[in-house]
Structure formats: structure tokens, C-alpha cells
Amino acid sequence: SLLATAESMGVPVCLLPGLYRTAIARPVHANLNGTPTVAYRRVPEEPVAVALKNIIDRIGAVVGLVLALPIMIAAAIAIKFESPGPVFFRQTRSGANGRLFPLLKFRTMTADADRHKDSLKDLNEMSGPVFKIRNDPRVTRTGRFLRKYSIDEIPQFINVLRGEMSLVGPRPPLPSEVANYEPWQRRKLSVKPGLTCIWQVSGRNQIDFEDWMKLDLEHIDNWSLWLDARIIARTIPTVIRANGAS
């Protein structure tokens, strides 16, 4: 009744959205099927910055593919020469909001690598649900070189062009890993995954899983175009020096 009276008199009314106290999420204006609502979100909300990020992603992906074309051709020839099987490896990953997509990589293992994963579980060197072995016997000689300098990740520029990934963002996990995440770790899926991230430039496989998740959330909470630019700038020397790669 108060709102109706104020409306009839032309008096503006402000409703304070402080219904819930949240530690991370903040209330923002939103629309639900045309109805104004208050949404509690903890993801980047700056429309202009987010739009610029999407444009930069597409342009960066095209430039990256063009510049890396000679390396990609050499990698494809080396993979085919050393072992039978496809040049590319497609693997289902979890993207933004858990949406599944086919991640593209150069194949760095033998074609039957997945068959032997269960027999190697005892050799896993990472904590949490992630599976990584520093000297994985399934990796080919060519694959070891491609991994060392992150050349195997170059095809993911195609994922960026498709809009499934970004240049900068948390690395996309396997659905089997997500199934074993703790609730707070699932916030990693609130944004689009990326080619590189804070974890990539901070030691990669030398970092414990829980600290890795905290770095991802730190990036989400402090996101800006400037932060993305800094991470990209740090990624180049990290890849050249092969820091933390395995």
C-alpha cells in the first residue's frame, strides 16, 4: 500500500536489498523474465570490461593461431612420425557453470594411454582429485617436449575462438575432478576457463591442489583487464623457461 501511494504521488521509492548477509557475493540489479530482481553474484559484472575481454579473446586467438602455425605444422609432423594415432587429442572438460565442451590438445601420449590410467593411479603426485605424474610412462618423447614448452596447448586457441574458453581464466577441469570438488572449490566454474591463469605462472605442478584452487578464486575475486594483461605478460617467459612443466 505504501508503494502504491508513493507511486500515485510520483515519489521515488528505494528498497534496500539487505535481506541476506553474504561473505563473498554482492547484490546486483538483474532481470528474471522481465521482472526486476536482486541477484547475489560473485563474478565480474562490468559489462564494458567483459565485452572487451571477449573481443580481446577472439583477436588474441586469431593472432595466436597465425603466429603459431609453423610450430603447429612441425608438431603435427613430429607426432605422426613417432607414434600411430591422431594428431589432436579431444577431451571433455567442464567450462563455465559446468557446461561440458571438447578441449583440444596435441596428442602427447600413446594412442592407448587411457587404458593404462587406472594401473598408474598409485603414482599420482598431486593432492586432491587431480591426476598428474612427473615422469608419466605413457608420454612420448615428442609429447614430453611439447608439454615442456606448452606447445600441446596451442590448439586451445580454437576453443577460445568458439567461445568455450578465454585467454585468461582458471584451467578447465575434468568432470570426474569436479565431481570430487568441495563446495567452495566449485566457484572456479563460475567463469569461463582459460589458456593461462595465475596457477600457470606461479609454479604449475609444483603447487598443491588446494593452493591451486585458492589462486583461481583469487583471480576471479580480483579480476580486471589489467590483471589479465599482467598474467599474459608473465606467461610468455614462464613458457620459455618451462617453469613447473611436466
C-alpha positions in Angstrom: 0.0 0.0 0.0 2.9 2.4 0.8 4.4 1.7 -2.6 1.1 2.2 -4.4 0.6 5.6 -2.6 4.1 6.7 -3.4 3.7 5.7 -7.0 0.4 7.7 -7.4 2.2 10.7 -5.9 5.2 10.4 -8.1 7.5 9.8 -5.2 10.5 7.5 -5.9 10.9 4.5 -3.6 14.1 2.7 -2.8 14.1 -0.8 -1.4 17.2 -1.9 0.4 18.3 -5.4 -0.7 20.0 -6.3 2.5 17.9 -9.4 3.1 20.9 -11.7 3.4 24.4 -11.1 4.7 26.9 -12.7 2.4 30.7 -13.1 2.8 31.6 -13.1 -0.9 28.6 -12.5 -3.2 27.2 -9.0 -3.6 23.7 -7.9 -4.6 23.3 -6.5 -8.1 20.4 -5.4 -10.3 19.1 -8.2 -12.5 16.1 -9.2 -14.5 14.2 -12.5 -14.4 11.9 -13.0 -17.4 11.4 -9.2 -17.5 10.9 -8.8 -13.7 13.4 -6.7 -11.8 15.2 -8.7 -9.1 18.2 -8.5 -6.9 20.8 -11.2 -7.7 23.7 -12.2 -5.4 26.7 -12.8 -7.6 30.5 -13.1 -7.2 31.6 -12.9 -10.8 32.8 -9.9 -12.9 29.9 -7.6 -13.5 31.4 -4.7 -15.5 29.6 -5.0 -18.9 32.1 -2.9 -20.9 35.2 -4.7 -19.4 33.6 -8.2 -20.0 32.7 -7.2 -23.6 36.3 -6.0 -24.2 37.6 -9.2 -22.7 35.5 -11.3 -25.2 36.8 -9.1 -28.1 40.4 -9.4 -26.9 40.0 -13.2 -26.6 38.8 -13.6 -30.2 41.5 -11.3 -31.6 44.2 -12.9 -29.5 43.1 -16.4 -30.6 43.4 -15.5 -34.3 46.8 -13.8 -33.8 48.0 -16.8 -31.7 47.0 -19.3 -34.4 48.6 -17.4 -37.2 51.9 -16.9 -35.3 52.0 -20.5 -34.1 51.1 -22.0 -37.5 54.7 -23.1 -38.3 55.1 -24.6 -34.8 51.8 -26.4 -35.2 52.8 -27.9 -38.5 56.1 -29.1 -37.1 54.4 -30.6 -34.0 51.9 -32.4 -36.1 54.6 -34.0 -38.3 56.6 -35.0 -35.2 53.6 -36.6 -33.5 52.7 -38.6 -36.7 56.3 -39.6 -37.2 56.9 -41.0 -33.7 53.7 -43.0 -32.9 50.5 -44.1 -34.7 47.2 -42.3 -33.8 45.6 -38.9 -34.3 47.5 -35.7 -34.1 44.9 -34.0 -31.9 43.6 -35.2 -28.6 40.0 -34.3 -27.7 38.9 -34.5 -24.0 35.7 -33.5 -22.4 36.2 -30.7 -19.8 34.0 -28.6 -17.6 33.6 -25.0 -18.6 31.7 -22.0 -17.3 28.8 -23.1 -15.0 29.9 -26.7 -15.5 29.0 -26.7 -19.2 30.9 -29.6 -21.0 33.0 -28.9 -24.1 35.7 -30.8 -26.1 39.1 -29.4 -25.1 41.7 -29.6 -28.0 45.3 -30.5 -27.5 48.2 -32.0 -29.4 48.4 -35.7 -28.5 51.4 -36.1 -26.2 50.7 -39.8 -25.1 50.4 -43.1 -26.8 47.1 -43.6 -28.5 46.0 -46.2 -25.9 47.0 -44.0 -22.9 43.6 -44.0 -21.2 43.6 -47.8 -20.9 46.6 -47.7 -18.6 45.5 -44.8 -16.4 44.0 -47.0 -13.6 47.2 -49.0 -13.3 49.1 -45.8 -12.6 46.9 -44.2 -10.0 49.2 -45.2 -7.2 51.9 -43.0 -8.8 49.8 -39.8 -8.7 51.9 -36.9 -7.4 49.1 -34.4 -6.9 46.8 -34.0 -3.9 43.1 -33.7 -4.4 41.2 -35.2 -7.4 43.8 -34.2 -10.0 45.9 -36.9 -11.6 49.5 -35.9 -12.6 52.8 -37.9 -12.8 56.0 -36.0 -13.4 57.5 -38.9 -15.5 54.4 -40.5 -16.9 55.4 -43.6 -18.9 52.6 -43.0 -21.4 54.1 -39.7 -22.6 56.1 -40.0 -25.9 59.4 -38.3 -26.5 57.8 -35.7 -28.7 55.0 -35.3 -26.2 57.5 -34.6 -23.4 59.0 -31.8 -25.5 55.5 -30.4 -26.4 54.5 -30.4 -22.8 57.7 -28.8 -21.5 57.1 -25.7 -23.6 53.2 -25.9 -23.5 53.1 -26.4 -27.3 50.5 -29.1 -26.8 48.1 -26.3 -25.5 48.2 -24.2 -28.7 45.1 -25.9 -30.3 43.1 -24.4 -27.5 43.1 -21.1 -29.3 40.4 -22.8 -31.3 38.4 -23.3 -28.1 38.8 -19.6 -27.4 37.5 -18.7 -30.9 34.5 -20.9 -30.3 33.8 -19.0 -27.1 34.3 -22.1 -24.9 37.5 -20.7 -23.3 39.2 -17.4 -22.6 42.8 -16.4 -23.0 43.0 -16.0 -19.2 40.9 -17.9 -16.7 41.1 -21.0 -14.4 42.2 -24.1 -16.3 39.3 -26.3 -17.3 39.0 -29.4 -15.1 37.8 -32.9 -16.0 34.2 -33.7 -15.0 35.5 -36.5 -12.8 37.6 -34.0 -10.9 34.6 -31.6 -10.5 32.6 -34.5 -9.0 35.1 -34.6 -6.2 35.3 -30.9 -5.5 34.4 -29.4 -2.2 31.6 -26.9 -2.4 33.9 -23.9 -2.2 36.1 -25.2 -5.0 33.1 -25.3 -7.4 33.2 -21.5 -7.6 36.0 -22.0 -10.0 33.4 -22.9 -12.6 31.6 -19.5 -12.2 33.7 -18.0 -15.0 34.9 -19.1 -18.4 38.1 -21.3 -18.2 41.3 -20.0 -19.8 44.5 -20.9 -21.6 46.6 -19.4 -18.8 46.0 -18.3 -15.2 47.7 -17.4 -12.0 48.5 -21.0 -11.4 50.3 -21.3 -14.7 52.7 -18.5 -13.9 53.2 -19.4 -10.2 54.8 -22.9 -10.5 52.0 -25.0 -12.0 52.6 -28.7 -11.0 54.8 -27.6 -8.0 51.7 -26.1 -6.3 49.4 -28.1 -4.0 45.9 -28.7 -5.3 44.2 -26.6 -2.6 46.5 -23.7 -3.1 45.9 -24.0 -6.8 42.1 -23.6 -6.2 42.7 -20.6 -4.0 44.8 -19.0 -6.7 41.9 -19.5 -9.2 39.4 -17.9 -6.8 41.8 -15.0 -6.1 41.8 -14.3 -9.9 38.0 -14.4 -10.0 37.7 -12.1 -7.0 40.2 -9.5 -8.2 39.6 -9.8 -12.0 40.3 -6.9 -14.3 41.6 -6.4 -17.8 44.8 -5.1 -16.3 45.2 -8.3 -14.2 44.6 -10.4 -17.4 47.3 -8.4 -19.2 49.8 -9.0 -16.4 49.2 -12.7 -16.4 49.6 -13.0 -20.2 52.9 -11.0 -19.9 54.1 -13.4 -17.2 53.0 -16.4 -19.2 55.5 -15.9 -22.1 58.7 -16.1 -20.0 57.2 -18.9 -17.9 56.6 -21.0 -21.0 60.0 -20.2 -22.5 61.7 -21.3 -19.2 59.4 -24.2 -18.9 58.8 -23.4 -15.2 56.8 -26.1 -13.4 56.0 -28.0 -16.5 55.9 -31.8 -16.6 
